[in-house]
Amino acid sequence: MIRKILGAMILSLATAMPGVADPLAKDVFGGVPGPTGGGAAAIGFYSKGCVTGAAQLPESGPTWQVMRLSRNRNWGHPELVGFLVGLSQAARQAGWQGLYIGDMSQPRGGPMVTGHASHQMGLDADIWLLPPPSLQLSRKQRENISAVSVVNRAGTAPSGNWSPSHMAIIRAAARDPRVERIFIDPVAKVAMCQMETGNRAWLRKVRPLNGHDYHFHVRLSCPAGSACQQQDAPPRGDGCEEAAEWIRNRIDPSRVKPVPPDPNYRHPRSFRLSEMPRQCQAVAVAR
Ligand SMILES: [Zn+2]
């Protein structure tokens, strides 16, 4: 099967990228309009991988709308699609109309021409932190509407947009056994640390990350039958002290010891197709 795909690959690679022997992976994956058929599998790693047999989250449903349709990134492993539909129903129970869903993956995953280092295996999704004012938005509105920040301008405390419903939705996500991690601004994490009066185990999955105050990012574990590399588990404990430390460092940046950037780091946008996992090279160009 794979050998057959690899054979077809060389043929269609020449067609897809004439004159380019080893194109950038982002250009190949970013240019494929649809998924491969067959069984679903996530392959590789979140920041260097792909997905076969991806499913498309419908553009609109009773409890969700996909935003920025022009990006064609509402694809994922069927387990992610099922998870998002369920979470949008939980959002309804938390008092919202549903959810606005941002980027998932491209039809076959892989590196993207813009944004994200991860989101490559159909297991990551960005979810807006904006309670939907309407689930009847037009395509154009979905291109133009902006989310709102749940964090104040200084990055030190929640803004007026933060609410207990946000926490109810994120807690529902974190308690789902399919979920591996959730990334959100440390201010939101600390707010939830303070608000939680019951079982705190779910807070361990919620990890602080800059750039996640307009949306939160949900990452699923490797589903059964997939050939992906599992991420190391988060450190033990609820992680609340670590998140608080991030905020103290924002207030007083002189506390932070500068860490030299890793000279070997490369953004996935620079990956050549030949550097992707072998199976992904075939997925990228399979007919
Ligand atoms: Zn994301």
py3Dmol code that shows the C-alpha trace and the ligand (Angstrom):
import py3Dmol

protein = """\
ATOM      1  CA  MET A   1       0.000   0.000   0.000  1.00  0.00           C
ATOM      2  CA  ILE A   2       2.611   2.484   1.136  1.00  0.00           C
ATOM      3  CA  ARG A   3       4.967   1.357  -1.630  1.00  0.00           C
ATOM      4  CA  LYS A   4       2.228   1.970  -4.153  1.00  0.00           C
ATOM      5  CA  ILE A   5       1.616   5.437  -2.761  1.00  0.00           C
ATOM      6  CA  LEU A   6       5.337   6.179  -2.829  1.00  0.00           C
ATOM      7  CA  GLY A   7       5.470   5.141  -6.475  1.00  0.00           C
ATOM      8  CA  ALA A   8       2.559   7.410  -7.329  1.00  0.00           C
ATOM      9  CA  MET A   9       4.198  10.103  -5.245  1.00  0.00           C
ATOM     10  CA  ILE A  10       7.227  10.536  -7.469  1.00  0.00           C
ATOM     11  CA  LEU A  11       4.942  10.849 -10.462  1.00  0.00           C
ATOM     12  CA  SER A  12       2.580  13.366  -8.948  1.00  0.00           C
ATOM     13  CA  LEU A  13       5.312  15.280  -7.170  1.00  0.00           C
ATOM     14  CA  ALA A  14       6.621  16.272 -10.562  1.00  0.00           C
ATOM     15  CA  THR A  15       3.120  17.383 -11.517  1.00  0.00           C
ATOM     16  CA  ALA A  16       2.429  19.215  -8.277  1.00  0.00           C
ATOM     17  CA  MET A  17       5.670  21.147  -8.121  1.00  0.00           C
ATOM     18  CA  PRO A  18       7.186  21.289 -11.575  1.00  0.00           C
ATOM     19  CA  GLY A  19      10.850  22.148 -11.493  1.00  0.00           C
ATOM     20  CA  VAL A  20      11.205  21.772  -7.756  1.00  0.00           C
ATOM     21  CA  ALA A  21      13.023  18.602  -6.770  1.00  0.00           C
ATOM     22  CA  ASP A  22      12.464  18.931  -3.053  1.00  0.00           C
ATOM     23  CA  PRO A  23       9.836  21.588  -2.364  1.00  0.00           C
ATOM     24  CA  LEU A  24       9.061  23.152   0.966  1.00  0.00           C
ATOM     25  CA  ALA A  25       6.624  20.920   2.823  1.00  0.00           C
ATOM     26  CA  LYS A  26       4.386  23.908   3.630  1.00  0.00           C
ATOM     27  CA  ASP A  27       3.870  24.604  -0.074  1.00  0.00           C
ATOM     28  CA  VAL A  28       2.921  21.015  -0.859  1.00  0.00           C
ATOM     29  CA  PHE A  29       0.649  20.487   2.174  1.00  0.00           C
ATOM     30  CA  GLY A  30      -0.726  24.016   1.875  1.00  0.00           C
ATOM     31  CA  GLY A  31      -1.681  23.471  -1.736  1.00  0.00           C
ATOM     32  CA  VAL A  32      -3.603  20.216  -1.412  1.00  0.00           C
ATOM     33  CA  PRO A  33      -7.331  20.978  -1.459  1.00  0.00           C
ATOM     34  CA  GLY A  34      -8.669  17.743   0.013  1.00  0.00           C
ATOM     35  CA  PRO A  35      -7.828  14.814   2.300  1.00  0.00           C
ATOM     36  CA  THR A  36      -6.643  11.338   1.413  1.00  0.00           C
ATOM     37  CA  GLY A  37      -9.232   8.602   1.630  1.00  0.00           C
ATOM     38  CA  GLY A  38      -8.937   5.467   3.687  1.00  0.00           C
ATOM     39  CA  GLY A  39      -8.693   4.939   7.396  1.00  0.00           C
ATOM     40  CA  ALA A  40      -7.788   7.821   9.635  1.00  0.00           C
ATOM     41  CA  ALA A  41      -4.346   8.052  11.182  1.00  0.00           C
ATOM     42  CA  ALA A  42      -2.237  10.791  12.684  1.00  0.00           C
ATOM     43  CA  ILE A  43       1.414  10.398  11.693  1.00  0.00           C
ATOM     44  CA  GLY A  44       4.586  11.896  13.158  1.00  0.00           C
ATOM     45  CA  PHE A  45       4.497  14.625  15.778  1.00  0.00           C
ATOM     46  CA  TYR A  46       2.382  17.708  16.427  1.00  0.00           C
ATOM     47  CA  SER A  47       5.045  19.970  14.909  1.00  0.00           C
ATOM     48  CA  LYS A  48       6.274  17.546  12.212  1.00  0.00           C
ATOM     49  CA  GLY A  49       3.541  15.309  10.927  1.00  0.00           C
ATOM     50  CA  CYS A  50       0.423  14.830   8.867  1.00  0.00           C
ATOM     51  CA  VAL A  51      -2.960  13.117   8.872  1.00  0.00           C
ATOM     52  CA  THR A  52      -4.552  10.598   6.524  1.00  0.00           C
ATOM     53  CA  GLY A  53      -8.269  10.031   6.189  1.00  0.00           C
ATOM     54  CA  ALA A  54      -9.012  13.396   7.796  1.00  0.00           C
ATOM     55  CA  ALA A  55     -12.593  14.518   8.362  1.00  0.00           C
ATOM     56  CA  GLN A  56     -13.931  18.019   7.833  1.00  0.00           C
ATOM     57  CA  LEU A  57     -15.736  19.818  10.617  1.00  0.00           C
ATOM     58  CA  PRO A  58     -18.874  21.141   8.868  1.00  0.00           C
ATOM     59  CA  GLU A  59     -18.727  24.909   8.421  1.00  0.00           C
ATOM     60  CA  SER A  60     -21.772  25.370  10.633  1.00  0.00           C
ATOM     61  CA  GLY A  61     -23.713  23.200  13.052  1.00  0.00           C
ATOM     62  CA  PRO A  62     -26.347  23.705  15.723  1.00  0.00           C
ATOM     63  CA  THR A  63     -23.699  24.661  18.280  1.00  0.00           C
ATOM     64  CA  TRP A  64     -20.700  25.892  16.287  1.00  0.00           C
ATOM     65  CA  GLN A  65     -19.379  27.878  13.360  1.00  0.00           C
ATOM     66  CA  VAL A  66     -15.974  27.558  11.736  1.00  0.00           C
ATOM     67  CA  MET A  67     -14.186  30.889  11.383  1.00  0.00           C
ATOM     68  CA  ARG A  68     -11.845  32.045   8.567  1.00  0.00           C
ATOM     69  CA  LEU A  69     -13.203  29.526   6.066  1.00  0.00           C
ATOM     70  CA  SER A  70     -10.818  30.815   3.389  1.00  0.00           C
ATOM     71  CA  ARG A  71      -7.933  29.104   5.184  1.00  0.00           C
ATOM     72  CA  ASN A  72      -9.389  25.613   4.617  1.00  0.00           C
ATOM     73  CA  ARG A  73      -8.089  24.476   7.988  1.00  0.00           C
ATOM     74  CA  ASN A  74     -11.236  22.890   9.402  1.00  0.00           C
ATOM     75  CA  TRP A  75      -9.852  19.378   8.969  1.00  0.00           C
ATOM     76  CA  GLY A  76      -8.716  16.867  11.517  1.00  0.00           C
ATOM     77  CA  HIS A  77      -8.585  13.302  12.691  1.00  0.00           C
ATOM     78  CA  PRO A  78     -12.230  12.196  13.079  1.00  0.00           C
ATOM     79  CA  GLU A  79     -11.622  12.002  16.829  1.00  0.00           C
ATOM     80  CA  LEU A  80     -10.892  15.748  16.866  1.00  0.00           C
ATOM     81  CA  VAL A  81     -14.024  16.529  14.870  1.00  0.00           C
ATOM     82  CA  GLY A  82     -16.117  14.451  17.275  1.00  0.00           C
ATOM     83  CA  PHE A  83     -14.470  16.086  20.253  1.00  0.00           C
ATOM     84  CA  LEU A  84     -15.197  19.612  18.970  1.00  0.00           C
ATOM     85  CA  VAL A  85     -18.845  18.865  18.283  1.00  0.00           C
ATOM     86  CA  GLY A  86     -19.186  17.528  21.832  1.00  0.00           C
ATOM     87  CA  LEU A  87     -17.370  20.486  23.350  1.00  0.00           C
ATOM     88  CA  SER A  88     -19.634  22.900  21.492  1.00  0.00           C
ATOM     89  CA  GLN A  89     -22.577  21.167  23.148  1.00  0.00           C
ATOM     90  CA  ALA A  90     -20.879  21.575  26.525  1.00  0.00           C
ATOM     91  CA  ALA A  91     -20.510  25.276  25.710  1.00  0.00           C
ATOM     92  CA  ARG A  92     -24.259  25.472  25.267  1.00  0.00           C
ATOM     93  CA  GLN A  93     -24.667  23.979  28.732  1.00  0.00           C
ATOM     94  CA  ALA A  94     -22.255  26.594  30.074  1.00  0.00           C
ATOM     95  CA  GLY A  95     -24.563  29.312  28.826  1.00  0.00           C
ATOM     96  CA  TRP A  96     -23.061  30.124  25.437  1.00  0.00           C
ATOM     97  CA  GLN A  97     -24.825  29.575  22.113  1.00  0.00           C
ATOM     98  CA  GLY A  98     -21.930  27.366  21.112  1.00  0.00           C
ATOM     99  CA  LEU A  99     -18.342  27.830  19.922  1.00  0.00           C
ATOM    100  CA  TYR A 100     -16.439  29.639  17.218  1.00  0.00           C
ATOM    101  CA  ILE A 101     -13.813  27.201  15.959  1.00  0.00           C
ATOM    102  CA  GLY A 102     -10.530  28.576  14.599  1.00  0.00           C
ATOM    103  CA  ASP A 103      -7.730  26.684  12.902  1.00  0.00           C
ATOM    104  CA  MET A 104      -7.580  22.916  13.070  1.00  0.00           C
ATOM    105  CA  SER A 105      -5.387  21.324  10.367  1.00  0.00           C
ATOM    106  CA  GLN A 106      -5.072  21.402   6.599  1.00  0.00           C
ATOM    107  CA  PRO A 107      -6.800  18.552   4.731  1.00  0.00           C
ATOM    108  CA  ARG A 108      -3.679  16.407   5.062  1.00  0.00           C
ATOM    109  CA  GLY A 109      -2.110  18.289   7.959  1.00  0.00           C
ATOM    110  CA  GLY A 110       1.550  19.189   7.579  1.00  0.00           C
ATOM    111  CA  PRO A 111       3.301  22.545   7.933  1.00  0.00           C
ATOM    112  CA  MET A 112       1.342  25.657   7.004  1.00  0.00           C
ATOM    113  CA  VAL A 113       2.299  28.619   4.879  1.00  0.00           C
ATOM    114  CA  THR A 114       1.286  30.997   7.717  1.00  0.00           C
ATOM    115  CA  GLY A 115       1.046  30.666  11.495  1.00  0.00           C
ATOM    116  CA  HIS A 116       1.345  27.608  13.753  1.00  0.00           C
ATOM    117  CA  ALA A 117       4.329  25.368  14.286  1.00  0.00           C
ATOM    118  CA  SER A 118       1.983  22.591  15.423  1.00  0.00           C
ATOM    119  CA  HIS A 119      -1.533  21.715  14.141  1.00  0.00           C
ATOM    120  CA  GLN A 120       0.124  19.241  11.741  1.00  0.00           C
ATOM    121  CA  MET A 121      -1.516  15.912  12.675  1.00  0.00           C
ATOM    122  CA  GLY A 122      -5.210  16.786  12.823  1.00  0.00           C
ATOM    123  CA  LEU A 123      -5.129  16.674  16.614  1.00  0.00           C
ATOM    124  CA  ASP A 124      -4.864  20.408  17.475  1.00  0.00           C
ATOM    125  CA  ALA A 125      -7.638  22.999  17.392  1.00  0.00           C
ATOM    126  CA  ASP A 126      -7.916  26.665  18.293  1.00  0.00           C
ATOM    127  CA  ILE A 127     -11.167  27.693  19.942  1.00  0.00           C
ATOM    128  CA  TRP A 128     -12.155  31.321  20.251  1.00  0.00           C
ATOM    129  CA  LEU A 129     -12.589  32.761  23.728  1.00  0.00           C
ATOM    130  CA  LEU A 130     -15.490  34.852  22.394  1.00  0.00           C
ATOM    131  CA  PRO A 131     -19.029  33.810  23.352  1.00  0.00           C
ATOM    132  CA  PRO A 132     -20.713  33.681  19.930  1.00  0.00           C
ATOM    133  CA  PRO A 133     -23.097  36.615  19.496  1.00  0.00           C
ATOM    134  CA  SER A 134     -24.603  34.658  16.587  1.00  0.00           C
ATOM    135  CA  LEU A 135     -24.259  31.267  14.921  1.00  0.00           C
ATOM    136  CA  GLN A 136     -25.657  32.631  11.665  1.00  0.00           C
ATOM    137  CA  LEU A 137     -22.552  34.515  10.544  1.00  0.00           C
ATOM    138  CA  SER A 138     -21.983  34.831   6.812  1.00  0.00           C
ATOM    139  CA  ARG A 139     -18.728  33.737   5.194  1.00  0.00           C
ATOM    140  CA  LYS A 140     -17.653  37.359   5.062  1.00  0.00           C
ATOM    141  CA  GLN A 141     -18.395  38.002   8.714  1.00  0.00           C
ATOM    142  CA  ARG A 142     -16.386  34.923   9.591  1.00  0.00           C
ATOM    143  CA  GLU A 143     -13.393  36.420   7.800  1.00  0.00           C
ATOM    144  CA  ASN A 144     -13.691  39.805   9.484  1.00  0.00           C
ATOM    145  CA  ILE A 145     -14.973  39.396  13.038  1.00  0.00           C
ATOM    146  CA  SER A 146     -12.261  39.497  15.702  1.00  0.00           C
ATOM    147  CA  ALA A 147     -12.060  37.608  18.944  1.00  0.00           C
ATOM    148  CA  VAL A 148     -11.550  39.488  22.215  1.00  0.00           C
ATOM    149  CA  SER A 149      -8.827  39.118  24.799  1.00  0.00           C
ATOM    150  CA  VAL A 150      -9.706  37.673  28.191  1.00  0.00           C
ATOM    151  CA  VAL A 151      -6.547  39.317  29.609  1.00  0.00           C
ATOM    152  CA  ASN A 152      -5.929  42.978  30.450  1.00  0.00           C
ATOM    153  CA  ARG A 153      -3.529  45.087  28.431  1.00  0.00           C
ATOM    154  CA  ALA A 154      -0.648  44.625  30.885  1.00  0.00           C
ATOM    155  CA  GLY A 155      -1.058  40.859  30.775  1.00  0.00           C
ATOM    156  CA  THR A 156      -1.400  40.646  34.531  1.00  0.00           C
ATOM    157  CA  ALA A 157      -5.093  40.044  35.258  1.00  0.00           C
ATOM    158  CA  PRO A 158      -8.270  38.923  33.514  1.00  0.00           C
ATOM    159  CA  SER A 159     -10.076  41.492  31.396  1.00  0.00           C
ATOM    160  CA  GLY A 160     -13.797  42.151  31.657  1.00  0.00           C
ATOM    161  CA  ASN A 161     -14.326  39.523  28.966  1.00  0.00           C
ATOM    162  CA  TRP A 162     -13.330  36.624  31.237  1.00  0.00           C
ATOM    163  CA  SER A 163     -16.241  34.740  32.811  1.00  0.00           C
ATOM    164  CA  PRO A 164     -17.089  31.565  34.740  1.00  0.00           C
ATOM    165  CA  SER A 165     -18.495  30.154  31.473  1.00  0.00           C
ATOM    166  CA  HIS A 166     -15.005  30.287  29.969  1.00  0.00           C
ATOM    167  CA  MET A 167     -13.784  28.173  32.850  1.00  0.00           C
ATOM    168  CA  ALA A 168     -16.689  25.721  32.566  1.00  0.00           C
ATOM    169  CA  ILE A 169     -15.896  25.129  28.885  1.00  0.00           C
ATOM    170  CA  ILE A 170     -12.137  24.766  29.397  1.00  0.00           C
ATOM    171  CA  ARG A 171     -12.708  22.446  32.350  1.00  0.00           C
ATOM    172  CA  ALA A 172     -15.042  20.291  30.252  1.00  0.00           C
ATOM    173  CA  ALA A 173     -12.309  20.068  27.618  1.00  0.00           C
ATOM    174  CA  ALA A 174      -9.559  19.270  30.108  1.00  0.00           C
ATOM    175  CA  ARG A 175     -11.603  16.526  31.767  1.00  0.00           C
ATOM    176  CA  ASP A 176     -12.092  14.764  28.444  1.00  0.00           C
ATOM    177  CA  PRO A 177      -9.805  11.710  28.376  1.00  0.00           C
ATOM    178  CA  ARG A 178      -9.024  12.339  24.697  1.00  0.00           C
ATOM    179  CA  VAL A 179      -7.396  15.657  25.563  1.00  0.00           C
ATOM    180  CA  GLU A 180      -3.644  15.686  26.128  1.00  0.00           C
ATOM    181  CA  ARG A 181      -3.044  19.401  26.794  1.00  0.00           C
ATOM    182  CA  ILE A 182      -4.687  22.790  26.603  1.00  0.00           C
ATOM    183  CA  PHE A 183      -2.694  25.966  26.002  1.00  0.00           C
ATOM    184  CA  ILE A 184      -3.954  29.284  27.312  1.00  0.00           C
ATOM    185  CA  ASP A 185      -2.552  32.545  28.646  1.00  0.00           C
ATOM    186  CA  PRO A 186      -1.164  32.175  32.202  1.00  0.00           C
ATOM    187  CA  VAL A 187      -3.608  34.817  33.464  1.00  0.00           C
ATOM    188  CA  ALA A 188      -6.555  32.631  32.497  1.00  0.00           C
ATOM    189  CA  LYS A 189      -4.895  29.622  34.059  1.00  0.00           C
ATOM    190  CA  VAL A 190      -4.312  31.420  37.347  1.00  0.00           C
ATOM    191  CA  ALA A 191      -7.918  32.658  37.315  1.00  0.00           C
ATOM    192  CA  MET A 192      -9.082  29.063  37.004  1.00  0.00           C
ATOM    193  CA  CYS A 193      -6.660  27.934  39.714  1.00  0.00           C
ATOM    194  CA  GLN A 194      -8.294  30.460  42.034  1.00  0.00           C
ATOM    195  CA  MET A 195     -11.850  29.637  41.012  1.00  0.00           C
ATOM    196  CA  GLU A 196     -11.594  25.850  41.291  1.00  0.00           C
ATOM    197  CA  THR A 197     -12.876  24.683  44.668  1.00  0.00           C
ATOM    198  CA  GLY A 198     -13.278  20.975  43.837  1.00  0.00           C
ATOM    199  CA  ASN A 199     -11.054  18.378  42.170  1.00  0.00           C
ATOM    200  CA  ARG A 200      -8.017  20.131  40.680  1.00  0.00           C
ATOM    201  CA  ALA A 201      -6.613  17.243  38.633  1.00  0.00           C
ATOM    202  CA  TRP A 202      -7.789  18.723  35.310  1.00  0.00           C
ATOM    203  CA  LEU A 203      -5.708  21.862  35.849  1.00  0.00           C
ATOM    204  CA  ARG A 204      -2.569  19.832  35.139  1.00  0.00           C
ATOM    205  CA  LYS A 205      -3.503  19.627  31.465  1.00  0.00           C
ATOM    206  CA  VAL A 206      -3.925  23.408  31.196  1.00  0.00           C
ATOM    207  CA  ARG A 207      -0.507  24.855  30.319  1.00  0.00           C
ATOM    208  CA  PRO A 208       0.428  28.546  30.166  1.00  0.00           C
ATOM    209  CA  LEU A 209       1.451  29.950  26.795  1.00  0.00           C
ATOM    210  CA  ASN A 210       1.780  33.455  25.372  1.00  0.00           C
ATOM    211  CA  GLY A 211      -0.377  34.382  22.413  1.00  0.00           C
ATOM    212  CA  HIS A 212      -3.356  32.442  23.748  1.00  0.00           C
ATOM    213  CA  ASP A 213      -5.584  35.128  25.235  1.00  0.00           C
ATOM    214  CA  TYR A 214      -7.993  35.417  22.255  1.00  0.00           C
ATOM    215  CA  HIS A 215      -8.282  31.685  21.800  1.00  0.00           C
ATOM    216  CA  PHE A 216      -7.332  28.522  23.607  1.00  0.00           C
ATOM    217  CA  HIS A 217      -5.675  25.563  21.972  1.00  0.00           C
ATOM    218  CA  VAL A 218      -6.753  21.977  22.568  1.00  0.00           C
ATOM    219  CA  ARG A 219      -4.439  19.105  21.732  1.00  0.00           C
ATOM    220  CA  LEU A 220      -5.631  15.512  21.665  1.00  0.00           C
ATOM    221  CA  SER A 221      -3.506  12.470  22.498  1.00  0.00           C
ATOM    222  CA  CYS A 222      -2.483  10.074  19.757  1.00  0.00           C
ATOM    223  CA  PRO A 223      -5.654   8.143  18.872  1.00  0.00           C
ATOM    224  CA  ALA A 224      -5.645   4.341  18.704  1.00  0.00           C
ATOM    225  CA  GLY A 225      -4.415   3.101  15.333  1.00  0.00           C
ATOM    226  CA  SER A 226      -2.260   6.153  14.695  1.00  0.00           C
ATOM    227  CA  ALA A 227       1.490   6.234  14.150  1.00  0.00           C
ATOM    228  CA  CYS A 228       2.211   9.340  16.139  1.00  0.00           C
ATOM    229  CA  GLN A 229       4.709  10.157  18.797  1.00  0.00           C
ATOM    230  CA  GLN A 230       3.125  10.908  22.143  1.00  0.00           C
ATOM    231  CA  GLN A 231       4.180  14.114  23.858  1.00  0.00           C
ATOM    232  CA  ASP A 232       5.807  13.866  27.300  1.00  0.00           C
ATOM    233  CA  ALA A 233       3.200  14.197  30.039  1.00  0.00           C
ATOM    234  CA  PRO A 234       2.967  17.617  31.700  1.00  0.00           C
ATOM    235  CA  PRO A 235       4.856  17.978  35.005  1.00  0.00           C
ATOM    236  CA  ARG A 236       3.077  16.577  38.057  1.00  0.00           C
ATOM    237  CA  GLY A 237       0.750  18.776  40.031  1.00  0.00           C
ATOM    238  CA  ASP A 238      -1.775  21.410  39.002  1.00  0.00           C
ATOM    239  CA  GLY A 239       0.868  23.758  37.503  1.00  0.00           C
ATOM    240  CA  CYS A 240      -0.713  26.767  39.213  1.00  0.00           C
ATOM    241  CA  GLU A 241       2.523  28.012  40.741  1.00  0.00           C
ATOM    242  CA  GLU A 242       4.298  27.872  37.377  1.00  0.00           C
ATOM    243  CA  ALA A 243       1.544  29.966  35.787  1.00  0.00           C
ATOM    244  CA  ALA A 244       1.713  32.486  38.626  1.00  0.00           C
ATOM    245  CA  GLU A 245       5.458  32.735  38.041  1.00  0.00           C
ATOM    246  CA  TRP A 246       4.832  33.697  34.393  1.00  0.00           C
ATOM    247  CA  ILE A 247       2.711  36.603  35.565  1.00  0.00           C
ATOM    248  CA  ARG A 248       5.264  37.745  38.159  1.00  0.00           C
ATOM    249  CA  ASN A 249       7.824  37.749  35.370  1.00  0.00           C
ATOM    250  CA  ARG A 250       5.574  39.921  33.218  1.00  0.00           C
ATOM    251  CA  ILE A 251       5.231  42.408  36.040  1.00  0.00           C
ATOM    252  CA  ASP A 252       8.982  42.451  36.675  1.00  0.00           C
ATOM    253  CA  PRO A 253      10.886  41.303  33.571  1.00  0.00           C
ATOM    254  CA  SER A 254      14.217  41.772  35.392  1.00  0.00           C
ATOM    255  CA  ARG A 255      13.455  38.503  37.248  1.00  0.00           C
ATOM    256  CA  VAL A 256      13.844  36.567  34.013  1.00  0.00           C
ATOM    257  CA  LYS A 257      17.256  35.143  33.191  1.00  0.00           C
ATOM    258  CA  PRO A 258      17.725  35.502  29.439  1.00  0.00           C
ATOM    259  CA  VAL A 259      17.872  32.149  27.680  1.00  0.00           C
ATOM    260  CA  PRO A 260      19.848  32.173  24.426  1.00  0.00           C
ATOM    261  CA  PRO A 261      17.743  31.008  21.499  1.00  0.00           C
ATOM    262  CA  ASP A 262      18.398  27.466  20.315  1.00  0.00           C
ATOM    263  CA  PRO A 263      20.627  27.922  17.234  1.00  0.00           C
ATOM    264  CA  ASN A 264      19.351  24.638  15.841  1.00  0.00           C
ATOM    265  CA  TYR A 265      15.669  25.543  16.028  1.00  0.00           C
ATOM    266  CA  ARG A 266      13.890  25.704  12.706  1.00  0.00           C
ATOM    267  CA  HIS A 267      10.324  26.730  12.221  1.00  0.00           C
ATOM    268  CA  PRO A 268       8.401  23.986  10.393  1.00  0.00           C
ATOM    269  CA  ARG A 269       7.817  26.479   7.578  1.00  0.00           C
ATOM    270  CA  SER A 270      11.426  25.775   6.558  1.00  0.00           C
ATOM    271  CA  PHE A 271      11.043  21.987   6.378  1.00  0.00           C
ATOM    272  CA  ARG A 272      11.649  20.410   2.997  1.00  0.00           C
ATOM    273  CA  LEU A 273       9.260  17.660   1.955  1.00  0.00           C
ATOM    274  CA  SER A 274      12.135  15.165   2.200  1.00  0.00           C
ATOM    275  CA  GLU A 275      12.526  16.043   5.890  1.00  0.00           C
ATOM    276  CA  MET A 276       8.992  15.057   6.778  1.00  0.00           C
ATOM    277  CA  PRO A 277       8.250  11.529   8.053  1.00  0.00           C
ATOM    278  CA  ARG A 278       8.354   9.106   5.122  1.00  0.00           C
ATOM    279  CA  GLN A 279       4.667   8.279   5.364  1.00  0.00           C
ATOM    280  CA  CYS A 280       3.842  11.980   5.286  1.00  0.00           C
ATOM    281  CA  GLN A 281       5.798  12.457   2.070  1.00  0.00           C
ATOM    282  CA  ALA A 282       3.464   9.923   0.510  1.00  0.00           C
ATOM    283  CA  VAL A 283       0.358  11.439   2.120  1.00  0.00           C
ATOM    284  CA  ALA A 284       1.228  14.874   0.772  1.00  0.00           C
ATOM    285  CA  VAL A 285       1.073  13.827  -2.840  1.00  0.00           C
ATOM    286  CA  ALA A 286      -1.237  10.791  -2.845  1.00  0.00           C
ATOM    287  CA  ARG A 287      -4.079  11.028  -5.369  1.00  0.00           C
TER     288      ARG A 287
END
"""
ligand_1 = """\
1
ZN
Zn -3.237 26.669 18.168
"""
view = py3Dmol.view(width=600, height=400)
view.addModel(protein, "pdb")
view.setStyle({"model": 0}, {"cartoon": {"style": "trace"}})
view.addModel(ligand_1, "xyz")
view.setStyle({"model": 1}, {"stick": {}})
view.zoomTo()
view.show()
